Structure formats: structure tokens, C-alpha cells
Amino acid sequence: MTTYTKNNIKQLAVIIVILIVVNALSAQFFKRFDLTSDKRYTLSETTLNTLKNVKEPINIDVFLDGDFPVEFKRLQSETYQLLEEYKAYNSNIIFKFNNPNGDASNAEQFTSELIGYGFTPTNINQNNKGKKELIQIFPWAIANIGEKSVRIPLLVNNYGNKPEENINKSVQLLEYAFTDAITKLISTQKKKIAILKGNGEISDKYMSDLLLNAKEYYALGEFNLDSLTNDLPKTLANLKRFDMALIVKPTQAFSDEEKYILDQYVMQGGKTMWLMDQVSIDLDSLYNEERQSLAYPRNLNLDDMFFKYGVRINPRLIQDLLSTPVTAQSPTGEDFPIDWLYSPIIRSEENHPINKNINLVKLEFANQMDTLNNGIKKTVLLKSSPQSKPVGAPLLVNLNQFMDDLDESKFNEGNQIIGTLLEGNFTSAFNNRIKPFKISDNKDQGVATKMIVIADGDIVNYNYINKKPVQNGYDQWTQQIYGNKDFLINSINYLLDDDGLINIRSKNIELPLLDEQKVNEKYTLSQIVTVGLPIVLLVVFGFAFTYIRKRRYQ
């Protein structure tokens, strides 16, 4: 045996020993390195803490297996890599990719079952042996623990975005989607939300989807402010047991006693979300022989309280050219759309984690709001499009009023405020005033808290068009599934300090896409850079490697 051979054997033995030691150490110590500039593979603290609390196996079925166009292939691979990260931190995360179209013999039955479970398919064009064909894919996953399951949407389909932009947003939201689902599955201790009743609030039927989704995070309970008229301090004490109060489209005025209860609830740190209509009008009231109704200001006796807190809801309706049609019926019973500027659809500016990465928000007879300078921090969450204007009430609203010629030049008072987040130490609306009743712990200056005021009570009514349920929340005229639910759940999460999940929505992952215009202008150069240059480099490397190897071992 030559000295050269002995040295090679020694080197091989040393390498084997090193590998064994490294493997033994890696079994004891766990560390992953994320070298990407946007830290796309670095899980947030919220996700890591959630994974630590997973004590039972969670099975995740992803319906994104198969051959897809390049943009969906990206979503598929990013989903797989993210779940690999989850599994690396907790072996109780078990996932499997499924192809609904993989077995032609039962593909139709499989897809029918998925649609029956509420998984809305997406139609995409795909080349198959040189021919274009339309196929259905299901960008969804479902997570199960025991008998409890949660559906997980994987695809964002925001209005006005290019397909690659929606894929990018989908990738950004993957961690939020899976961590949110796991949180729902393992959550045991829930904060409590009071759903206020007794002042003509909207029927539960029209906000059922919001309540069902909120119930996955929180404990919900109805609360009537006049339940104990003979013991008002006790009513306030009972309300304080809840972490948040949700007030949705009241139609009857609040008494001073009821206002004082809500005011002191806020002063003592209670969170509130107000979904209010300052103008009385509803689509149902237009379905009469004249097809018109009078819209008039609604007095809820809350103006002074909101003014003190820092906002003013005005009796003015928003007309917006960016709006959704309403449905009418022909004499033969067929549905057809009518242009309807009183149903604005709001495109988020993404200026806060609450409205980050959400689709259009649909409103109905939204009111105009002003913010006032009082030292409270205010963040505008919803505002009308640039091509909109407010109109004052009272006014006559006619179902056919926008079917004639429309002067778009008059819609030049846009960006009207509709929804605002308020944060800080509020001053009581009853400061320096006689109190309606006595309590032992009255506060004229409140502790730090948060509230959201939205000048449209029908924002919760996103699963109904003209008070009629729509299938899977899909609007047939705009072909959109609105982002109302995401916006409202995000709002509740933020108010209740569950901002760990909210902050995951702010994660930015940028796709390094080519500029289409520059590629078209310099098509030949683009081909050389993206295709020719890598081949040249490989050839040069091959010759250099062969030359160096020959010289070393000759």
C-alpha cells in the first residue's frame, strides 16, 4: 500500500469521525439559519410560543399537490417549506399534501366533497402537452386535532392585483394562516366579548358569520344594558366582567343611564367596537311601488360622547363610484344588477396591521366621519375612494336614481373617513356633569384603552346581498369574496391585545420578479442574461475544473 493511499484512508477516517461527532451534537442541539434578506424562514415569537403549546398531534391536509403553473408552484413550495419549519420545532405537527385531481376515477367525487365542506375552488389555465386547459385547484388546507378541525385559506385574491402580486401576498400570510388555525385548535382560556342588546341592534342572523368566527377565539355573551334597571351599578359591574363590548347598528336612542354605563366601562379600561348608522335607511325600504324611501338622521343620543372621545359621525351618506351593484328582479323573475353608489367597496391603504393584506371591504349606506383634535391617537382604517362624495340627510333615495346619465366630475370629495381606531386615555363624557346615578369608583379621566368606531352598521352584513344570503360569501356581480370578516376579526384581535397574530400579517416577503416593461424593451439582452450567461459560466467552470484537476493529478 503506497503512502498516498494510506494518507487518503486516514483523511477518509477523519472525515467519517467528524461526521459522526457532528451528527451526535446536532441531535442534542437544534439551530436553523435563515440567510434570506427578508427572513422568510424565520418564525415569529408568536408562532414559536404557539408551537410550544401543541401537546397533541395536529394533522394538516394541504390540497396543493400536483403540477401547477409557476406562480402556484411557488405557493406550493413555500407552504411545504413553512410546514417543514413547523414540524422541525414540534414533531406533533404532521402534514400531508393531497391532489384532488390526482386519481381521475374519483376526482369528481373528491372535488364535490371539498366544495361541500366550503372549500371554494380556483380556476386556472394550464398547458397540457401544448394545449391550454382550464383546471380547478383548491388552495386550501385543513387542520385537525381530535374531532376539532379548522379550514385554512392559502390564496389571497385581492381586487385589482396581478396574479403574481396575489401569490406574493398569499406567501406573506402563510405563517399567519397556519398559526391562526393552530391557535384556534389549542386555545382553552378565552377572553369575553359582550354583544350589546336592547337598543334595536341588528339581528344575529346578519352577523352570524362574524360571531361564529369570533367564537373560535373568544367567549361571546349577550348583554342588555337595561337588564337591571333597579340596580344600575350592578349592571356596570356585570359589564366590566367582559373584556370588550361590541355595539352593532343600534336603532333606538340610548338613555343617559346606559351612556354612563358605557362611558365608565371605557374609563376603566374596557375595549369597545362601535358599528354605527347615523342615517336611517335600508335597502328593504326601497322595495315598494315607488322604489324609493326617505333617508333621515337617526338620533341615538351618543353624539356628545363620541365628540368627547374624538370623533363625530355626521348624518351624511357616502356616494362612491367604486361600489357594488344591487340586485333587482325583472318581470320574468331573473336577477339583474343596478348601479348603486350607496354600497361603497373600500380598498385598504394597509397603514395598520388591522387592514394589512385584506381584500375589498363592502359597506352599505356608510356615513361620513370627522376626527377631532383632543390628544387621542387616531388611525384611519377605512375611507372612501378618491371618486366619492358625501350627501346630507334628509334626502329621498330612489332605487333607479343612478341608472340615468351620471356626472362623474361631481365625485371629487373623496377619501371621506368611515372607520377610525382611537387609542389613549379618554376623558369621560360626563366630566363636570351631573351623573345619572352614583357609583363608588367613578372616573373622569380614564386609563389607557382602545376603541374602534365605524360609521356603518352593515359592515357585519357581508354574507348577505340585499338581505339575501350569498353562496360562500361570493358576490356574483363583482366576483369578489369581501374582506369584511378579516377586517373585523383583526380589529377584535387588536383591541383585545392579541396583536401577536396581527403582527404576523405585517410580515413582508418580496418576490424578485422581472420588470415586464424592461424585459419587452430589451428582450434579447434579457434572454442572454437569464439563459445564455448561466450556460457560459457553467462551460467556463467545467473547463477550468477539468484543467486544474489534470494539472494536480498528472
Backbone torsions as a table, in degrees:
resi	resn	phi	psi	omega
1	MET	NA	126.7	-176.8
2	THR	-74.8	161.1	178.1
3	THR	-61.8	-36.9	179.4
4	TYR	-60.8	-42.3	-179.7
5	THR	-67.7	-42.4	178.7
6	LYS	-60.1	-41.8	179.2
7	ASN	-62.8	-39.3	178.9
8	ASN	-64.5	-39.6	179.3
9	ILE	-66.3	-41.4	177.7
10	LYS	-61.3	-43.6	179.1
11	GLN	-61.9	-42.0	179.3
12	LEU	-63.6	-41.4	179.9
13	ALA	-64.2	-42.4	178.0
14	VAL	-61.4	-43.4	-179.6
15	ILE	-62.2	-42.0	-179.9
16	ILE	-63.4	-43.0	178.9
17	VAL	-62.2	-44.4	179.1
18	ILE	-59.9	-44.1	179.8
19	LEU	-62.1	-41.0	179.7
20	ILE	-63.8	-44.0	179.5
21	VAL	-63.6	-44.4	179.7
22	VAL	-61.3	-43.1	179.6
23	ASN	-64.3	-40.0	178.9
24	ALA	-64.6	-42.2	178.6
25	LEU	-67.4	-38.8	-178.6
26	SER	-66.6	-25.9	176.9
27	ALA	-71.6	-23.8	-178.7
28	GLN	-93.3	-33.3	-176.2
29	PHE	-120.9	133.1	-176.3
30	PHE	-116.4	124.2	177.1
31	LYS	-152.5	131.8	177.1
32	ARG	-117.6	144.9	-177.4
33	PHE	-114.9	128.4	178.5
34	ASP	-107.4	108.3	-177.1
35	LEU	-97.9	4.8	178.8
36	THR	-75.7	148.1	-176.7
37	SER	-67.6	-33.4	-178.8
38	ASP	-94.8	7.0	177.2
39	LYS	53.1	44.1	-175.4
40	ARG	-68.6	-22.5	-178.6
41	TYR	-103.7	14.5	176.2
42	THR	-98.1	113.0	-179.2
43	LEU	-74.7	144.4	-179.3
44	SER	-72.1	163.0	177.5
45	GLU	-60.5	-37.4	179.2
46	THR	-60.6	-45.0	179.3
47	THR	-64.6	-44.3	-179.2
48	LEU	-62.2	-41.8	178.2
49	ASN	-65.5	-36.9	177.8
50	THR	-65.0	-44.0	-179.0
51	LEU	-64.4	-33.5	178.3
52	LYS	-62.1	-29.5	-176.5
53	ASN	-88.3	1.7	178.3
54	VAL	-83.3	106.2	-176.2
55	LYS	-103.1	-16.7	179.6
56	GLU	-119.0	156.0	179.2
57	PRO	-61.2	131.6	172.7
58	ILE	-111.7	118.9	-179.8
59	ASN	-96.1	125.7	-178.8
60	ILE	-117.9	120.2	174.9
61	ASP	-103.1	122.2	179.6
62	VAL	-109.6	130.2	-176.0
63	PHE	-100.6	48.6	-177.2
64	LEU	-125.3	30.9	176.8
65	ASP	-89.8	148.5	179.1
66	GLY	127.3	-179.9	178.8
67	ASP	-93.5	121.7	-176.9
68	PHE	-125.5	164.8	168.8
69	PRO	-58.8	162.7	-169.1
70	VAL	-57.7	-37.2	-177.1
71	GLU	-68.2	-38.9	177.7
72	PHE	-75.4	-27.2	174.2
73	LYS	-62.9	-35.6	177.4
74	ARG	-64.3	-45.2	178.6
75	LEU	-62.4	-39.8	179.4
76	GLN	-62.0	-48.2	-176.9
77	SER	-69.5	-38.0	178.9
78	GLU	-65.4	-37.6	177.2
79	THR	-63.9	-44.6	-179.8
80	TYR	-62.6	-44.8	-178.2
81	GLN	-66.1	-37.7	178.6
82	LEU	-64.7	-44.8	179.9
83	LEU	-67.3	-29.9	172.8
84	GLU	-62.3	-39.8	176.9
85	GLU	-63.1	-44.6	178.4
86	TYR	-58.7	-46.4	-177.0
87	LYS	-66.7	-33.0	179.4
88	ALA	-65.2	-32.1	179.9
89	TYR	-87.1	-24.6	178.4
90	ASN	-151.2	114.3	-176.4
91	SER	-69.1	-7.9	176.3
92	ASN	-74.6	-10.1	175.2
93	ILE	-85.5	111.7	-178.0
94	ILE	-119.0	124.4	-177.3
95	PHE	-131.6	156.5	-179.1
96	LYS	-147.4	137.4	176.6
97	PHE	-96.0	134.1	-178.2
98	ASN	-122.4	147.2	177.3
99	ASN	-114.0	102.7	-178.9
100	PRO	-59.4	-25.0	-178.2
101	ASN	-103.0	11.0	-174.9
102	GLY	-68.0	-41.4	-179.3
103	ASP	-106.3	107.3	-175.1
104	ALA	-60.5	-28.1	-175.8
105	SER	-68.7	-31.5	-179.8
106	ASN	-124.7	16.7	-178.6
107	ALA	-61.8	-42.2	-178.1
108	GLU	-63.8	-42.0	178.8
109	GLN	-66.9	-40.7	179.8
110	PHE	-61.7	-48.4	-178.6
111	THR	-65.8	-35.7	177.9
112	SER	-64.1	-39.9	178.2
113	GLU	-65.3	-41.0	179.2
114	LEU	-63.5	-43.2	178.1
115	ILE	-63.6	-38.6	177.9
116	GLY	-63.2	-29.4	178.3
117	TYR	-83.8	1.0	177.7
118	GLY	94.2	13.0	177.3
119	PHE	-88.2	105.2	-177.4
120	THR	-77.0	125.2	-179.5
121	PRO	-77.9	162.4	174.5
122	THR	-120.8	131.4	179.9
123	ASN	-91.9	130.0	178.8
124	ILE	-133.8	152.9	174.7
125	ASN	-89.3	136.8	-178.5
126	GLN	-140.5	140.1	176.5
127	ASN	-82.6	126.3	178.2
128	ASN	-127.1	102.7	-178.8
129	LYS	56.0	45.3	176.5
130	GLY	85.6	-5.9	-179.8
131	LYS	-111.5	139.2	177.1
132	LYS	-84.2	133.8	176.3
133	GLU	-138.5	150.1	-179.6
134	LEU	-94.0	123.3	179.7
135	ILE	-124.0	155.9	176.0
136	GLN	-97.8	131.3	171.9
137	ILE	-124.1	160.3	-177.5
138	PHE	-121.9	91.9	179.2
139	PRO	-78.6	67.3	-176.4
140	TRP	-138.6	162.6	169.3
141	ALA	-140.7	163.1	175.7
142	ILE	-136.7	132.6	179.9
143	ALA	-110.1	136.6	-177.1
144	ASN	-129.8	138.6	169.1
145	ILE	-137.6	112.3	-172.8
146	GLY	64.2	-126.5	179.5
147	GLU	-97.4	2.3	-178.7
148	LYS	-96.5	136.1	-178.2
149	SER	-139.0	154.0	179.5
150	VAL	-136.8	130.4	175.2
151	ARG	-79.8	144.0	-176.8
152	ILE	-128.1	108.9	175.3
153	PRO	-75.2	135.4	-177.3
154	LEU	-109.4	-15.5	-174.7
155	LEU	-113.5	127.9	171.4
156	VAL	-92.8	132.1	179.7
157	ASN	-128.6	67.3	-175.2
158	ASN	-78.7	142.1	-177.4
159	TYR	-59.6	134.3	172.8
160	GLY	84.1	-5.0	-179.5
161	ASN	-90.0	148.1	172.1
162	LYS	-71.2	157.5	-179.9
163	PRO	-54.0	-41.5	-179.0
164	GLU	-67.7	-30.8	176.8
165	GLU	-68.6	-40.9	177.6
166	ASN	-66.2	-37.2	176.0
167	ILE	-64.0	-41.2	178.7
168	ASN	-60.7	-44.5	178.0
169	LYS	-65.5	-36.3	178.3
170	SER	-62.6	-42.5	178.5
171	VAL	-63.6	-40.7	178.8
172	GLN	-60.1	-34.1	-174.1
173	LEU	-93.3	-0.2	-176.9
174	LEU	-60.4	-46.9	-178.8
175	GLU	-62.2	-42.6	177.9
176	TYR	-60.3	-45.4	-175.5
177	ALA	-61.3	-45.3	-177.2
178	PHE	-76.4	-39.3	177.7
179	THR	-66.6	-38.2	176.8
180	ASP	-61.3	-44.0	179.8
181	ALA	-64.2	-43.1	179.9
182	ILE	-65.2	-38.7	177.1
183	THR	-59.1	-43.7	178.8
184	LYS	-62.2	-37.6	-176.1
185	LEU	-72.8	-33.7	-172.7
186	ILE	-105.2	-4.7	-176.3
187	SER	-66.7	132.6	178.4
188	THR	-119.7	-45.9	178.5
189	GLN	-92.1	123.3	-175.3
190	LYS	-121.3	137.2	171.4
191	LYS	-71.4	160.7	-171.6
192	LYS	-111.4	137.0	178.7
193	ILE	-119.4	130.7	175.7
194	ALA	-93.2	123.2	174.2
195	ILE	-94.5	106.0	-172.5
196	LEU	-70.6	137.7	177.8
197	LYS	-133.0	165.3	174.4
198	GLY	109.6	-7.3	178.9
199	ASN	-124.0	36.3	176.2
200	GLY	70.6	34.8	-179.0
201	GLU	-67.3	165.3	-177.8
202	ILE	-62.2	148.3	179.7
203	SER	-64.0	144.2	179.0
204	ASP	-57.5	-28.1	-178.4
205	LYS	-58.0	-37.8	-175.7
206	TYR	-84.4	-5.4	173.9
207	MET	-127.0	24.6	-175.7
208	SER	-63.6	-40.0	-177.3
209	ASP	-65.8	-40.6	176.7
210	LEU	-62.0	-45.6	-177.9
211	LEU	-65.0	-40.4	179.5
212	LEU	-64.8	-38.1	178.8
213	ASN	-73.5	-39.2	178.2
214	ALA	-65.9	-30.8	-178.5
215	LYS	-64.7	-22.4	178.4
216	GLU	-71.0	-20.0	179.0
217	TYR	-107.1	-36.3	-166.6
218	TYR	-131.2	161.5	172.9
219	ALA	-90.9	126.4	-176.4
220	LEU	-107.7	146.0	177.4
221	GLY	-153.1	138.5	175.5
222	GLU	-71.3	145.0	179.7
223	PHE	-141.5	122.3	-179.9
224	ASN	-104.7	122.9	-175.9
225	LEU	-67.0	-23.5	179.8
226	ASP	-105.7	26.4	-179.7
227	SER	-69.0	-28.4	179.6
228	LEU	-128.2	71.9	-176.2
229	THR	-65.0	-23.7	-179.6
230	ASN	-89.6	-5.4	-179.6
231	ASP	-143.7	72.8	-175.9
232	LEU	-65.3	-38.8	175.3
233	PRO	-58.4	-34.7	177.7
234	LYS	-66.9	-36.6	176.8
235	THR	-60.5	-45.2	177.5
236	LEU	-62.6	-43.0	179.3
237	ALA	-61.1	-38.9	178.4
238	ASN	-67.1	-40.1	180.0
239	LEU	-65.3	-34.4	-179.1
240	LYS	-67.2	-12.5	175.5
241	ARG	-72.5	-16.9	179.2
242	PHE	-93.6	146.8	179.6
243	ASP	-81.5	-22.0	-177.1
244	MET	-152.9	149.9	174.6
245	ALA	-117.8	132.1	179.0
246	LEU	-112.1	118.3	-177.8
247	ILE	-114.6	112.2	-170.4
248	VAL	-118.5	108.6	170.9
249	LYS	50.8	58.0	173.6
250	PRO	-68.5	147.6	-179.9
251	THR	-119.9	-6.1	179.4
252	GLN	-115.8	143.2	-175.2
253	ALA	-63.8	144.8	176.9
254	PHE	-86.3	137.5	175.2
255	SER	-74.4	164.7	177.5
256	ASP	-61.7	-35.0	178.4
257	GLU	-64.1	-43.0	179.2
258	GLU	-66.6	-40.0	177.3
259	LYS	-61.9	-41.4	-177.8
260	TYR	-66.0	-37.2	176.8
261	ILE	-61.9	-47.0	180.0
262	LEU	-66.5	-39.6	-180.0
263	ASP	-61.9	-47.1	-179.3
264	GLN	-71.3	-28.1	172.7
265	TYR	-61.3	-43.6	177.7
266	VAL	-66.7	-44.4	-177.0
267	MET	-60.2	-30.6	-176.8
268	GLN	-97.1	19.4	170.3
269	GLY	99.7	2.5	179.4
270	GLY	-68.9	140.4	177.2
271	LYS	-90.3	144.0	-179.0
272	THR	-137.5	146.8	170.8
273	MET	-129.0	119.6	-175.1
274	TRP	-107.8	119.1	175.4
275	LEU	-113.4	99.4	-163.1
276	MET	-120.9	146.2	169.6
277	ASP	-116.0	121.4	178.7
278	GLN	-94.4	-7.8	178.3
279	VAL	-122.2	132.7	-179.1
280	SER	-89.5	107.3	176.4
281	ILE	-165.7	145.7	-179.2
282	ASP	-148.0	149.2	-179.7
283	LEU	-59.3	-34.7	-179.4
284	ASP	-58.3	-32.9	-176.6
285	SER	-72.7	-9.4	-179.2
286	LEU	-91.5	-10.1	-177.2
287	TYR	-90.7	71.8	175.5
288	ASN	-133.5	-176.3	-176.1
289	GLU	-62.2	-38.3	-179.5
290	GLU	-81.3	-15.6	-177.3
291	ARG	55.7	40.6	178.9
292	GLN	-152.0	162.5	179.8
293	SER	-157.1	160.1	-179.9
294	LEU	-91.7	126.6	173.0
295	ALA	-96.0	125.2	-175.8
296	TYR	-136.2	155.0	-178.8
297	PRO	-61.3	143.1	178.9
298	ARG	-108.0	126.9	-179.9
299	ASN	-96.4	108.0	178.4
300	LEU	-102.9	-0.5	178.8
301	ASN	61.9	33.6	179.1
302	LEU	-117.9	-2.6	-173.0
303	ASP	-57.6	-45.0	-177.2
304	ASP	-65.9	-33.5	-179.7
305	MET	-69.8	-47.5	177.6
306	PHE	-62.2	-39.5	179.3
307	PHE	-59.2	-42.3	179.9
308	LYS	-66.3	-35.8	-178.8
309	TYR	-76.6	-23.1	174.5
310	GLY	122.9	11.8	175.8
311	VAL	-136.1	159.7	175.5
312	ARG	-138.0	120.0	176.3
313	ILE	-92.0	118.6	-175.0
314	ASN	-94.6	148.4	177.4
315	PRO	-76.8	62.7	-179.2
316	ARG	-134.7	131.1	-179.9
317	LEU	-92.4	146.5	178.7
318	ILE	-90.9	126.8	167.6
319	GLN	-106.7	128.3	-172.4
320	ASP	-136.6	131.2	177.2
321	LEU	-68.4	-25.3	172.9
322	LEU	-88.8	92.2	-172.9
323	SER	-148.1	168.7	178.9
324	THR	-104.2	142.5	177.3
325	PRO	-67.6	163.1	169.4
326	VAL	-106.7	161.8	-175.2
327	THR	-99.0	131.8	173.0
328	ALA	-123.6	166.0	-179.5
329	GLN	-116.0	137.4	176.5
330	SER	-77.0	167.4	177.1
331	PRO	-56.6	-24.4	179.6
332	THR	-88.7	0.9	176.5
333	GLY	91.7	6.8	-179.7
334	GLU	-87.4	142.8	177.3
335	ASP	-78.1	141.5	172.4
336	PHE	-147.4	152.7	-174.7
337	PRO	-85.5	148.4	172.9
338	ILE	-123.5	129.9	175.8
339	ASP	-56.3	133.5	-172.6
340	TRP	-147.0	101.3	-172.7
341	LEU	-80.1	-4.5	178.4
342	TYR	-88.1	4.0	176.4
343	SER	-117.2	70.4	-178.0
344	PRO	-65.7	147.3	171.2
345	ILE	-114.9	125.1	-169.0
346	ILE	-99.8	126.6	175.3
347	ARG	-95.9	123.4	-173.2
348	SER	-68.2	143.4	173.7
349	GLU	-86.9	-5.4	178.0
350	GLU	54.6	45.0	-179.5
351	ASN	-95.4	6.0	-178.4
352	HIS	-156.7	150.1	178.0
353	PRO	-55.0	-26.2	179.8
354	ILE	-61.6	-42.8	-175.6
355	ASN	-107.9	22.7	178.6
356	LYS	-79.8	131.2	174.2
357	ASN	58.1	43.2	174.0
358	ILE	-117.0	154.3	179.1
359	ASN	-79.7	-176.1	178.5
360	LEU	-53.2	141.0	175.5
361	VAL	-104.7	124.3	-177.5
362	LYS	-93.6	131.2	177.6
363	LEU	-121.3	169.6	179.6
364	GLU	-147.1	118.5	-175.3
365	PHE	53.3	52.3	179.1
366	ALA	-72.1	147.3	179.4
367	ASN	-101.0	163.3	178.7
368	GLN	-95.7	141.0	-174.5
369	MET	-126.5	145.3	171.6
370	ASP	-112.6	147.8	171.2
371	THR	-105.2	143.6	-174.4
372	LEU	-115.1	149.8	-178.4
373	ASN	-84.3	104.6	180.0
374	ASN	-141.6	16.6	178.0
375	GLY	87.8	-6.6	177.0
376	ILE	-85.1	135.3	177.1
377	LYS	-70.1	128.8	-178.3
378	LYS	-125.2	134.4	176.7
379	THR	-125.5	118.3	179.0
380	VAL	-75.8	120.7	-177.6
381	LEU	-99.9	-31.2	-177.9
382	LEU	-134.7	132.4	171.6
383	LYS	-151.2	155.3	-174.8
384	SER	-70.3	169.3	-178.9
385	SER	-72.8	166.0	176.8
386	PRO	-59.1	-27.0	-179.1
387	GLN	-98.2	69.2	-179.7
388	SER	-148.0	172.8	177.5
389	LYS	-160.6	153.4	173.6
390	PRO	-93.7	146.3	174.9
391	VAL	-126.2	136.1	-174.9
392	GLY	-80.1	149.1	174.3
393	ALA	-103.8	150.9	8.5
394	PRO	-77.7	149.7	174.5
395	LEU	-156.8	157.4	179.7
396	LEU	-89.3	125.9	-179.7
397	VAL	-108.1	125.4	-177.3
398	ASN	-119.5	135.2	-176.8
399	LEU	-63.5	-23.8	-176.2
400	ASN	-103.2	8.5	-169.6
401	GLN	-69.9	-18.7	-179.3
402	PHE	-105.6	12.0	-178.8
403	MET	-85.9	-16.1	176.7
404	ASP	-87.3	-172.5	-179.8
405	ASP	-60.9	138.1	-176.0
406	LEU	-117.0	130.7	178.6
407	ASP	-90.7	94.7	-176.3
408	GLU	-67.9	-19.9	-178.9
409	SER	-66.1	-19.3	-179.6
410	LYS	-82.0	-9.7	180.0
411	PHE	-91.9	72.1	-172.6
412	ASN	-128.6	20.4	178.5
413	GLU	-117.2	47.3	-170.6
414	GLY	-73.4	-175.4	-179.4
415	ASN	58.6	41.4	175.8
416	GLN	-76.2	135.2	-177.3
417	ILE	-72.6	133.5	178.2
418	ILE	-123.3	-30.8	-179.0
419	GLY	-139.5	137.4	-175.2
420	THR	-140.0	138.6	170.2
421	LEU	-95.5	130.4	179.0
422	LEU	-119.1	132.7	-178.1
423	GLU	-137.8	134.0	176.5
424	GLY	149.1	-162.7	178.1
425	ASN	-99.3	101.8	-175.8
426	PHE	-77.3	151.0	173.0
427	THR	-96.3	137.6	-176.7
428	SER	-61.8	139.2	173.9
429	ALA	-66.4	-14.8	-179.4
430	PHE	-106.3	15.8	175.9
431	ASN	-64.1	131.7	-178.4
432	ASN	61.4	27.8	176.5
433	ARG	-128.7	159.4	175.2
434	ILE	-70.0	130.4	-178.0
435	LYS	-80.8	140.6	-179.6
436	PRO	-61.9	-30.9	175.1
437	PHE	-155.6	165.7	-174.5
438	LYS	-94.9	138.0	170.0
439	ILE	-133.5	155.1	-173.5
440	SER	-76.6	-25.3	-174.3
441	ASP	-117.9	41.6	178.2
442	ASN	-58.7	139.4	176.2
443	LYS	-125.6	126.0	173.3
444	ASP	-90.1	-22.1	175.6
445	GLN	-123.2	121.0	-171.9
446	GLY	-84.5	165.2	171.6
447	VAL	-80.1	166.6	-177.4
448	ALA	-61.6	131.9	178.9
449	THR	-155.8	-176.2	-177.6
450	LYS	-138.4	149.8	171.7
451	MET	-148.0	156.3	174.6
452	ILE	-123.9	130.9	178.3
453	VAL	-119.3	122.3	179.5
454	ILE	-122.1	126.1	-174.9
455	ALA	-86.6	51.1	173.8
456	ASP	-165.4	112.2	179.6
457	GLY	-73.9	-20.1	-177.1
458	ASP	-85.2	7.0	176.6
459	ILE	-63.4	-23.0	177.4
460	VAL	-80.9	-10.2	-171.3
461	ASN	-95.7	45.8	-172.2
462	TYR	-83.7	-13.3	178.8
463	ASN	-96.1	9.8	177.4
464	TYR	-129.9	136.5	171.8
465	ILE	-117.5	120.7	-173.1
466	ASN	57.4	37.3	179.8
467	LYS	64.6	15.0	176.4
468	LYS	-110.5	134.2	-178.1
469	PRO	-65.7	142.2	176.9
470	VAL	-109.2	149.0	-175.3
471	GLN	-72.3	120.2	178.7
472	ASN	55.6	28.3	177.4
473	GLY	70.9	17.4	-172.7
474	TYR	-96.5	120.6	179.5
475	ASP	-84.8	116.7	-174.3
476	GLN	-66.8	-25.0	-175.6
477	TRP	-85.1	-41.0	179.2
478	THR	-95.3	-10.4	-178.7
479	GLN	55.2	45.3	-179.1
480	GLN	-129.5	147.8	164.4
481	ILE	-104.5	111.9	-169.1
482	TYR	-70.7	159.0	-176.7
483	GLY	-93.0	16.7	-177.7
484	ASN	-56.3	-46.5	-177.1
485	LYS	-61.2	-46.4	179.7
486	ASP	-60.3	-43.6	-179.6
487	PHE	-61.9	-46.4	-176.8
488	LEU	-69.4	-42.3	177.6
489	ILE	-64.1	-41.9	176.1
490	ASN	-59.6	-40.5	179.8
491	SER	-62.0	-45.6	-179.9
492	ILE	-65.1	-44.0	178.6
493	ASN	-57.6	-43.9	-178.1
494	TYR	-67.1	-43.1	-179.6
495	LEU	-62.0	-35.7	-177.3
496	LEU	-92.2	19.2	173.3
497	ASP	64.4	19.2	173.8
498	ASP	-89.0	52.7	-172.7
499	ASP	-84.7	-0.1	173.8
500	GLY	-62.6	-48.9	176.6
501	LEU	-64.9	-41.1	-178.5
502	ILE	-59.1	-42.4	-176.0
503	ASN	-67.4	-24.8	176.1
504	ILE	-63.4	-30.9	179.2
505	ARG	-63.9	-21.7	-177.4
506	SER	-85.1	-2.0	-178.4
507	LYS	-64.8	129.1	-178.2
508	ASN	-107.2	124.9	174.2
509	ILE	-125.6	117.5	-175.3
510	GLU	-99.3	130.8	173.7
511	LEU	-83.6	127.1	179.2
512	PRO	-77.4	76.7	-176.3
513	LEU	-88.7	151.0	175.8
514	LEU	-77.5	148.6	176.1
515	ASP	-78.0	112.3	-174.6
516	GLU	-59.9	-40.5	-177.7
517	GLN	-64.5	-43.9	179.5
518	LYS	-67.5	-36.4	178.2
519	VAL	-63.0	-42.6	179.5
520	ASN	-65.8	-37.6	-178.9
521	GLU	-70.8	-34.4	-177.3
522	LYS	-125.3	57.9	-172.5
523	TYR	-64.4	-45.5	-178.1
524	THR	-64.0	-45.2	178.9
525	LEU	-62.2	-37.4	178.8
526	SER	-63.4	-41.1	178.0
527	GLN	-63.1	-41.2	-179.4
528	ILE	-64.6	-42.8	-176.7
529	VAL	-70.4	-42.8	-173.0
530	THR	-87.1	-26.0	-177.0
531	VAL	-115.3	-52.3	-174.3
532	GLY	-68.3	-45.6	-176.4
533	LEU	-61.0	-45.6	176.5
534	PRO	-58.6	-37.0	179.6
535	ILE	-67.0	-42.4	178.4
536	VAL	-61.1	-44.0	179.6
537	LEU	-61.9	-40.8	178.1
538	LEU	-63.6	-41.1	179.3
539	VAL	-64.5	-46.3	179.6
540	VAL	-61.0	-44.7	179.3
541	PHE	-61.7	-40.7	-179.5
542	GLY	-62.8	-46.0	179.1
543	PHE	-64.6	-42.8	-178.7
544	ALA	-63.5	-43.3	-179.7
545	PHE	-63.5	-42.9	179.8
546	THR	-64.8	-41.8	-178.9
547	TYR	-64.4	-46.6	-179.1
548	ILE	-64.7	-39.7	-179.9
549	ARG	-63.9	-41.6	179.5
550	LYS	-63.4	-43.6	-178.2
551	ARG	-66.8	-34.2	-176.9
552	ARG	-74.0	-37.4	-171.6
553	TYR	-106.9	8.1	177.1
554	GLN	-68.8	NA	NA
